[in-house]
Amino acid sequence: MTATDLSEGRRADAPPSRRPRVSTPMVLLGVAALLVLLAVARVVTGANDITSGGAVSAALASAVPIGLAGLGGLWAERAGVVNIGLEGMMILGTWFGAWGAIEFHNPWAGVVAGAIGGVLGGAVHALATVTFGVDHIISGVAINIVGLGFTQYLSKLVFDGMPGGGAKQSPPVPSMGSLSVPGIGHPLETLAAKHWFLVSDIAGVLDGLTQNVSPFTILAILLVPLSLYLLWRTAFGLRVRACGERPVAAESLGVNVYLYKWIAVLISGGLAGLGGAFLSIVAAGIYRDGQTGGRGYIGLAAMIFGNWRPGGLAAGSALFGYTDALQLRQGGTSVHALLLVVALLLAAVAVYQLVRQRRNLAALITGVGAIVVFVVFAVTDTVPEEFTSFTPYLTTLLVLSLASQRLRPPAADGVPYRRGQTT
């Protein structure tokens, strides 16, 4: 058995996987096709906001905490520890992030404090699951509950009585500021305002990605390729992944499985804490009780959608962040335009299933779904407000259901491990 077989949980004599490898040209082609679909939907519906710079900027801000939480889940689960406690670790990150920024009058101190708050939650989870062998789900749920109650207690203890603070919120947090690529902001805005097919859409997307971007956002984006490199290009990452695939085999090769699981869970908590700190420092500029709003769970869903890989996780986070941003900005009009995009995507998937995969039944079901979505789009002019607020969560369910056939979690994910066991 080679190191690659060990890290991927395969037998040495197993047949090679037929799953096509996702290359950079394929990713770029997919992004281009998605832009074309959005441009078509914008022209047909007149919902110009779906590719505007403001919508893209808001989507980026919404995707960052989800992506950081998902990245935290990725590190833990690649080491074989299920981390349902991401939400609680994010909650700790929101409070500690705001406290650190206010206490030291520096938003970057808040970033560090938020990460430390998440690490504390990760340490509790690692102690319970790795050291004492507690069920991973039970430990994660307990951390979510304790994290919420602990931050409520700290808010009453520290923020209550401060100017602008209270029992459920902090005073305003020092601003981190933003960065822009100089010289292109006004031309891109002008071009986007002309509403030309595809050209204005590309200009709007570029405007949202290059203007008024928080340095914290740039840091979060850089953590994705960094995690990819560490987990798949270093000996350290190979050992972490081996602990999540074949811990007994890893132990037989001299790997300290307990140590690597601990490290991975601490990193997981730190990343989730960073996601929480982003919410209080950048997204809102203040800490509020209940600020995470279930983003830890959505981050976990983004990780599963990404098949436990950083690239797919980033794509899932962008998708969830985009739908969340649209429902917050223009609600029913923009979400209604997305129905046309969904119908076209489902039709394309049905054709692919029929022609390339020869899955007639799956193609029929997907095709019927495309027709139903298109009919709903054709007979309505907007989407009820009650539905738009549910859009990010519905997107989570739909994406996971469509992606379930290709998912492969780490082989020993969530499996209790005791040193010296034989299987």
C-alpha positions, -999 to +999 in steps of 0.1 A: +000+000+000+015+034-010+012+067+008-014+078-017-035+047-011-032+053+026-044+089+024-073+081+001-084+050+019-081+027-011-068-009-014-037-011-035-054-035-059-086-015-062-096-003-097-088+033-104-116+058-100-135+069-131-144+102-117-130+129-140-104+152-125-114+188-123-088+209-140-083+247-141-096+250-177-128+231-166-133+255-137-128+286-158-152+272-184-178+266-157-174+301-144-178+315-179-209+294-186-224+306-153-217+342-162-235+337-195-265+322-178-267+351-153-264+376-182-292+359-200-314+359-168-306+396-163-316+406-198-348+385-198-360+396-164-345+431-161-331+422-126-299+441-131-288+436-095-279+399-100-245+408-116-240+443-101-209+452-082-229+457-050-244+422-052-210+406-058-194+425-030-223+415-006-220+379-018-183+379-011-189+392+024-216+366+030-194+338+017-164+345+039-178+334+073-194+304+057-162+294+039-141+298+070-165+276+090-164+250+062-127+251+060-126+245+098-148+215+093-126+203+065-095+202+087-113+183+115-130+158+093-099+151+072-084+140+105-114+118+113-132+141+138-168+152+129-171+188+140-208+197+145-196+223+170-186+248+143-215+270+151-205+272+188-169+279+178-181+307+155-201+322+183-170+322+205-152+339+176-178+367+173-175+376+210-138+373+214-132+391+181-152+421+192-137+421+226-102+419+213-107+448+189-123+470+215-099+461+243-067+467+223-082+494+200-071+474+169-093+453+146-064+429+139-061+422+176-098+412+174-089+388+145-063+371+167-086+370+197-115+356+176-092+328+164-081+321+200-118+319+210-124+293+183-093+274+194-107+272+229-139+256+216-118+233+194-097+223+225-129+213+243-140+192+213-106+175+209-105+167+246-139+152+246-136+132+213-099+124+208-088+120+244-119+107+261-137+091+232-170+110+235-194+107+206-185+134+181-221+145+175-228+148+212-197+168+219-204+192+190-240+198+200-228+205+236-202+230+223-230+248+204-251+251+235-222+260+258-208+285+234-240+304+231-246+305+269-209+314+277-209+344+253-242+356+267-227+355+302-195+373+290-216+400+273-234+408+305-202+407+324-180+429+301-202+448+276-231+457+298-225+493+311-200+502+283-210+532+262-230+518+233-228+483+247-254+462+265-262+427+278-266+414+242-243+436+222-209+452+223-199+489+216-190+496+180-158+478+169-129+497+154-130+497+116-106+477+096-110+497+064-110+484+029-087+480-001-093+487-038-074+482-071-067+518-081-077+533-114-104+508-125-133+514-102-150+542-121-145+527-156-160+494-143-190+511-127-196+531-160-194+500-181-217+480-157-243+508-158-247+505-196-263+470-191-247+455-222-251+418-225-222+399-208-198+429-210-216+448-183-220+416-163-183+409-163-176+446-154-201+443-125-184+411-112-149+426-115-161+458-097-174+438-068-142+417-065-117+445-068-133+476-050-137+482-013-126+447-003-117+441+034-082+429+041-098+402+063-116+390+031-083+387+013-068+368+043-098+344+042-094+337+005-057+330+009-064+304+036-081+282+009-050+275-012-029+274+019-051+246+033-049+229+000-011+230+000-007+219+036-031+190+034-022+177+000+014+188-007+032+182+026+041+153+048+022+169+077-010+170+056-005+134+045-003+123+082-034+143+090-054+128+062-041+093+071-056+097+105-089+103+089-086+074+065-067+046+081-056+056+117-045+021+125-022+019+095-010+054+103-001+043+138+017+013+125+039+037+105+048+057+136+023+085+133+010+099+166-027+097+157-038+115+189-015+144+183-024+150+147-061+148+155-056+173+182-038+197+159-064+194+132-093+201+156-075+231+171-069+244+135-106+237+128-117+257+158-093+286+149-107+288+114-143+288+127-134+315+152-120+336+124-154+332+106-171+345+137-147+374+141-154+384+105-191+388+114-185+410+143-155+430+130-162+434+093-198+424+084-215+442+112-189+463+130-204+452+163-210+420+183-247+410+187-262+380+204-272+353+178-250+369+152-239+337+135-275+328+123-267+291+116-237+299+094-217+272+111-242+246+099-242+261+063-204+260+064-206+223+072-230+218+043-206+237+020-178+214+031-199+183+022-209+199-011-172+204-018-166+167-012-142+175+017-119+195-006-110+232-004-118+241-040-153+226-039-158+241-004-150+276-018-175+271-047-202+260-022-195+289+000-198+313-029-231+298-039-246+301-005-232+336+000-246+347-033-281+335-026-280+350+009-268+384-005-295+385-032-323+378-008-310+406+015-306+432-013-336+430-036-355+400-023-382+386-045-371+403-078-336+389-078-345+355-065-372+353-092-345+359-118-325+331-103-354+307-110-346+310-147-309+303-141-318+272-120-342+259-148-314+263-174-288+246-151-312+217-144-319+213-182-281+212-188-276+186-161-304+165-176-288+165-210-255+156-195-270+127-175-288+114-206-260+118-232-228+112-212-238+091-182-267+071-198-287+076-166-322+078-182-342+079-150-320+105-134-322+126-166-360+123-166-363+134-130-339+163-135-357+173-167-391+173-150-376+195-123-363+219-149-398+222-164-414+228-131-390+255-121-394+272-155-432+271-153-430+287-118-408+314-133-431+320-162-463+323-143-450+346-115-434+380-115-418+379-080-411+356-052-429+360-018-408+376+009-413+346+032-396+324+006-367+347-002-355+346+035-355+308+032-335+308-001-300+302+014-312+272+034-332+258+004-302+261-017-282+241+009-308+213+007-310+212-031-273+213-036-266+185-011-293+163-026-279+168-061-243+162-050-250+132-028-241+107-055-205+118-058-196+123-022-169+103-004-161+114+031-129+102+048-132+065+056-127+069+093-146+101+097-164+100+130-151+065+139-139+063+175-101+055+177-082+040+206-045+035+205-035-001+199-067-012+182-063-037+153-091-024+130 
